[in-house]
Amino acid sequence: MRPKDGIAPQLPDTTPDGGGTALRRAGRPRSRSGYKPDMAGLARGQVAAARRNLGLTASEFADLLAGVVGWPVAPEAVESWETATVPPGDVLVASGLLAHRETPPASETDTQNDLIGRLIGSRFADVTAIFATRSEFTANLPPHLLFDDARSVRAAGLSLNLICQQYADQRFRKLLADGASFQCLFLDPAGDAIKQREQEEGFPAGYLSALTDLNIRTIQQRVRDRLPADIRERLQLATYDETIRLNLILIDNQTCIMQPYLPEARGVDSPTFLVHRRWPTAGLFPACDQVFTSLWERSTPL
């Protein structure tokens, strides 16, 4: 049968599924030889939509784009990308990110930081790094980088080796003398929870208790007792006797090092998550903050 007006005749469907496969195939763009999507027009529309979403002029949007793509963007280029020419790939990516902002940032630096943060936040809440083990974490972020400029540190875990064994006493005392405050919460070395943890990790009875007791006495005698009497309250120590689930270190109410305690695995072998706070009440940081606060309220001061 001769095609009419250049259209191939439709042959009867003989597929076992009653024609569903043929229909699905017919709906695919590649099966329609005349189908040519206007990719250039779609790209121009994305740039225009991003600018309209922010309520910016071409000049203002050009300034924002320049801060993201890292090269000068002229207002005339923005107008052309919306109407005539095809936008470059990096401009399309930047426009797509900017399109999801509710308000424009105050500066180009804010633009870059916000977009990077948005990418991280959208995919990983406020987790910015994950390390396979605690030793891998400390190799990348040693204690002096974490604590030397800190104003407030809250830590809850088992023995708190990162603070008690790996951070120099002299640095610790200087930090406290300069106005920093620490709250250190240890698993009670005489409690039941630490005995359960010893069994989980396969240690002899009393092993973790002795280590934790040593760390407590070290921080008391070598740090707190050597501070002037009027600033010793800046270093608060306490214990708790509950099933240990997380090791938490919260720094300046913005950064959290979070590590779960896994069955049969030593604490040093567990994965470690680095969290940077991005929102007042959303994300992982507020959850970790709540866990620490709850444990501290039920703790026994030393």
N, C-alpha and C positions, 0 to 999 in steps of 0.2 A: 504494500500500500504506500502511495506517495505521500510524503509529509505535506501538510498544509501550512503555508506561511512560515516555513522554516522550522516548524515544531514537530519533533519526532512523535509518532503515534504511541499511545500507551498500550503496552502489551498486557495480556491477562497475567495476574500474579499466580505463580504455581508453588510458592514457598509453603512449607509445612505449617508455618505459624499464621496462615490466613492472610498474609499481606503486611503484617506489622513490620517485618524487616525491610521490605521494599519501601514502605512509607517513611521509615526512619532514615533510610538512605537518601530518599528524595528530598528530605528536609535539610540535608547537609549542604552548606554552601558550595563544596567542591563538586557536587553532583549537578549544579546549575552552571553551565559553562558561561552564561552571561552575567553571573553575579560578581561584581567588583566593589567591595566595600570602600568607602571614601575614607581611607586611613588618615590622609592629610587633613581632611575636614574634622575628623574626630580629635586629632591632636590639637588643632587650632581651638576647637571647642573646649578642650580641657584647660588650656591656658586662660581663655576668656572666662570660663566658669570659676576658676580659682580666684581671679581678680575680682569678679563680681561678688563672690562669697565673702570676701574681706572688705568690700566696699571701698576699694582703693582706686586712685587714678593710675594711668599707665606709668607715670613717673614714680609714684610711690611703690607700685608693684615691682618696677624695675630695680629699685633700691633693695627690696626684699630679696629678689632673685639673685642679685649680685652677692649678697651676703651668704647665700647657700651654695651657689655654683662656683664661687671663687674667682669670677672675672667680671669686668664692667658690663653692665646691661643698660642700653639706652632706651628711653621711653619709646622712641620710634621703632625699635626692634620688637617691643612688646606689642605695639599696634599691628605690626606686620605679621607677627606670629598668630595673632587672633584673626587676621583677615586674608592674608595672601600667601606667606611663605610657611614652610614646615618647621616647627620648633625643633631645636636640637634635643637629643635624648636626655641630657642632664637637666635641661629646662623643664621637660615633661615630668621627670621624677620630682623635681623641686616643686613644681606647680601642684602635683598630686598631693604632696605632703602639706603644702600651704593651704590647700583647699579644705582641709579638715580642721583648721584653726578656727576658733570662735572670734578671737580678736587679734590684731597684728601685734607683734612684739615691739618693745621699745627701742631695740637696737639690732644691728646685724649680728653681734655676738649672741644676743638673746635668741635670735632666729636660729642660729646654728645649734646652740645648746638645746633649745626647745625641740627641734626636729629630731635630733639624735635621741633625746629623752623620750619623745613620742614613739619612735621606732622601737626602742627598748621596752617602753612601758606597754605598748600594744601587744607585744609578743611575750614578754616575760614578767608582767606586773612590774615590780620595782627591783627585781634581781638583775644585777649588772655583771656578775661573774659567778661561775661555778667551778670549784676545784675538786678533783677526784678524792683528795685526802687533805687532812689538816697540814701535813708537812709540805705538801705542794702549795697550799695557801700561804704559809709562813715564808716559804722561799720567795714568793712573789710580793708579799706584803709583810715584811718583818715588823716586830712590835714597835720599834722606835718610829716607824713611819705612821703607824696607827695612833700612837699615844702622845708623841712629843708636843703636838699643838692642840691637844684635846682640852676641853674645859669641863666636860662631864663624861664619866665612864661608868656604866652599870653592867655588871657581869654576873651571870649565874651559870653554874655548870657542876662539874664534879670536883676536880682539884684546881682548876684555873691555872694550869701550867703556863699558858701564854703570858699571864701577868706575873705570876709568882716566881717562875723559873727562867723565863726568857726576856724579861724586861729588867734592865739594870737597876739596882737599888738606888744608886745615886741619881739617876734620871727620874726615878719614881718620886723620891723625896723632893727634888727640885720642882717637879711638876706640881706637887701638892703645895709647896711653899709659894709658888707663883699664882695660886688661886684655884687650881683644878680640884674637882671632887670625884671620889670613887666610892661605889657601892659594890662590894664583893660578896657573893652568895655561894657558899660551898655546900656540897652534900655532906650531911653530918657524918663525921668519921666514926661515931659510936652508934649510928642508927641502923635500922633494918634495911633501908633502901640501898645502902652502899654494899651490904653483904650480898644482896640479890644481884647487884651489878658485878661483883667479883665472880659470882657463879656464871653469869652470862658471858663474861669475857674470858673465863677459864683460868682465873688467877687463884692462887692459894688464899685461904681465909686470912684476912687482915692486910693483904697487900695494898689495895687501894686505900684502906683506912689509914695505914701508916703514911702513905704518900700525901694524902690530903691533910693529915695532922701536921706533917712536916711543912707543907705549904702555908698552912694557917699560922704556925709558930714563926715561920720565916717572915711573913708579911707583918706580923705583929711586932716582932723584936727588931728586925732590921729596917723596917720602914716606919711604922706608926710610932713606936716607942722612941725613935730618934728625932721625931718632929718636935718643934716647940709645942708646949702644952696647949696653947691657945688655937692651934690649927689642927690638932689631931682628929677632931670631929670630921674633917674633910675626907678621912679614910674610914668608912663604915664597913664592918665585917659582920657576917651573920651566917647561920647554917639552916638547912631545911632537911627534912627526912621524908621525901616523897619519891615515887618512881621517876627516875630521870629520863626525860624525853629529848631535851634540847640543851645544847651549850649555846648561850647567848652572850654577846658583847655588844652593847649599844653605846655609840659614841656621839656626843653632842646632839642627841635627839634627831640625828640625820642618817647615821650609818649604822648598820647592824651586821655582825658576823654571826651567822646561824648555822649550827651543825646538829643534825639528828643523831641520836644514839641508836645503833643498829644491833640486832641480836647477834651474839657471838663475835662481833667485830670490836676491836679496840677503838677507843675514841679517836686516836690519831689516824686510824684507817678509814674513818667515815667521811663522806663528802661534805664540803663546806660551801656555803652560799654567802655571797657578798650582796647586801641589800642597801640601796640608797633611797631614802624617803622621797616620794614624788607628790603625794597627796596627804592632806590632814588626816583623813579617816579611811582611805582605801589602800589597797596593796598589802604587802606582807609586813612592812615595818610596824604599823599600828598593832597587828596581831602579835608580833614578837614583843612589842612594848607592853601589851596587856598581860602576856605570860609572865614577863619579869615582874611587873608590878604586883600581880597576884601572888607570886611566890614570895616576894619581899614582905608583903603584908602578913604572911603566915610564918615568917621566919623567926629564928631566935637570935637576938643580937649577941655579939661577942665583945 
